[in-house]
Amino acid sequence: MTLKQLQYIVTIADTGNITEAAKRLFIAQPSLTAAVHELEKEYGITIFFRGNKGVKLTPDGDEFLGYARQVLEQTKLIDARYTGEYKGKQRFCVSAQHYSFAVEAFVELLRAFGGDKYEFHMRETQTYEIISDVAHLRSEIGILYMNDFNENILKKTLKDNNLSFTRLFIAKPHVFIGKDSPLAGKKALTLDDLKPYPRLSYEQGSHNSFYFSEEILSTADCDKELVVCDRASLFNMLVGLNGYTICSGVISKELNGPNIIAKPLKVNDHMEIGYILPGNIPPSLLTREYIEILKRLVH
């Protein structure tokens, strides 16, 4: 294996086409194909499915790509440390449940470390996808929550994927509602207060188990259910339909505006919110900086 071969794999994955990748790399297509075959033979895996419409990563290839990106990024950091010059774009990716503090920290990191060239990804996504992203090194860090209800399942899933979980803070359950909701005048809410109103939750895809729900108390009975895929839709329905969602209560008015408010929920529960990292790879400089920003914001 060589660094050049790793760059070949990354470029092919980015373009989805051997011919286009060869042009970008200024290499003959047969030479590029031979280099990929040589790497596949060395490790006994198939990295790409090849078809008439281009190439697609295999499951083994998807995992290999994550490692390749990490190695190339670390090589750039070595160059920067000892030559004073960072070659190429700054790259960083976070996968998280829908927490405004995670986005706020992401924005702050980008402002501080983005530089002239960068490619940063902020993936607000499904719980299982967060775990998969970090396990396959598509993201450097993931952010999610645990509590007594889902802890055993999530910890087993993390262990199976060689991931670690570190707590950032413990939050008492809150309810997000629109500022003009009929419930807005109450200092705190009960589950009975919420019954007449639609409950909003985030779609969890094929892993739509209660244990992977982003919202606590997901098994509580509710007559009116609304399921969405993104934060904007959820917030619009909170306001437009007098809906609610159960959450951590941490919200950034700067990012999310003044129309959403948080009210304490009178239940005996909690949310242990933290970050997950690969168990066998030291966090990068940007990952460490992002964690420090998170700690400061949630303090």
Secondary structure as the mmCIF struct_conf table of DSSP 4:
data_model
#
loop_
_struct_conf.conf_type_id
_struct_conf.id
_struct_conf.beg_label_comp_id
_struct_conf.beg_label_asym_id
_struct_conf.beg_label_seq_id
_struct_conf.end_label_comp_id
_struct_conf.end_label_asym_id
_struct_conf.end_label_seq_id
HELX_RH_AL_P HELX_RH_AL_P1 LEU A 3 THR A 15
BEND BEND1 GLY A 16 GLY A 16
HELX_RH_AL_P HELX_RH_AL_P2 ILE A 18 LEU A 25
TURN_TY1_P TURN_TY1_P1 PHE A 26 PHE A 26
HELX_RH_AL_P HELX_RH_AL_P3 GLN A 29 TYR A 43
TURN_TY1_P TURN_TY1_P2 GLY A 44 GLY A 44
STRN STRN1 PHE A 48 GLY A 51
TURN_TY1_P TURN_TY1_P3 ASN A 52 LYS A 53
STRN STRN2 GLY A 54 LEU A 57
HELX_RH_AL_P HELX_RH_AL_P4 PRO A 59 THR A 83
BEND BEND2 GLY A 84 GLY A 84
BEND BEND3 GLY A 88 GLY A 88
STRN STRN3 GLN A 90 ALA A 96
BEND BEND4 GLN A 97 HIS A 98
HELX_RH_AL_P HELX_RH_AL_P5 SER A 100 PHE A 113
BEND BEND5 ASP A 116 LYS A 117
STRN STRN4 TYR A 118 GLU A 124
HELX_RH_AL_P HELX_RH_AL_P6 THR A 127 ALA A 135
TURN_TY1_P TURN_TY1_P4 HIS A 136 LEU A 137
BEND BEND6 ARG A 138 GLU A 140
STRN STRN5 ILE A 141 MET A 146
TURN_TY1_P TURN_TY1_P5 ASP A 148 ASN A 150
HELX_RH_AL_P HELX_RH_AL_P7 GLU A 151 ASP A 160
TURN_TY1_P TURN_TY1_P6 ASN A 161 ASN A 162
STRN STRN6 LEU A 163 ALA A 171
STRN STRN7 HIS A 174 GLY A 178
TURN_TY1_P TURN_TY1_P7 LYS A 179 ASP A 180
BEND BEND7 SER A 181 SER A 181
TURN_TY1_P TURN_TY1_P8 PRO A 182 GLY A 185
BEND BEND8 LYS A 187 ALA A 188
STRN STRN8 LEU A 189 LEU A 189
HELX_RH_AL_P HELX_RH_AL_P8 LEU A 191 LEU A 194
TURN_TY1_P TURN_TY1_P9 LYS A 195 PRO A 196
BEND BEND9 TYR A 197 TYR A 197
HELX_LH_PP_P HELX_LH_PP_P1 PRO A 198 PRO A 198
STRN STRN9 ARG A 199 TYR A 202
HELX_RH_3T_P HELX_RH_3T_P1 GLY A 205 HIS A 207
HELX_RH_3T_P HELX_RH_3T_P2 PHE A 210 PHE A 212
BEND BEND10 GLU A 214 GLU A 215
TURN_TY1_P TURN_TY1_P10 ILE A 216 THR A 219
BEND BEND11 ALA A 220 ALA A 220
BEND BEND12 ASP A 223 ASP A 223
STRN STRN10 GLU A 225 VAL A 228
BEND BEND13 CYS A 229 ASP A 230
HELX_RH_AL_P HELX_RH_AL_P9 ARG A 231 GLY A 240
BEND BEND14 LEU A 241 LEU A 241
STRN STRN11 TYR A 244 TYR A 244
STRN STRN12 THR A 245 CYS A 247
HELX_RH_AL_P HELX_RH_AL_P10 LYS A 253 ASN A 256
BEND BEND15 PRO A 258 ASN A 259
STRN STRN13 ILE A 260 PRO A 264
STRN STRN14 LEU A 265 LEU A 265
BEND BEND16 VAL A 267 ASN A 268
STRN STRN15 MET A 271 PRO A 278
TURN_TY1_P TURN_TY1_P11 GLY A 279 ASN A 280
BEND BEND17 ILE A 281 ILE A 281
HELX_LH_PP_P HELX_LH_PP_P2 PRO A 282 SER A 284
HELX_RH_AL_P HELX_RH_AL_P11 LEU A 285 VAL A 298
#
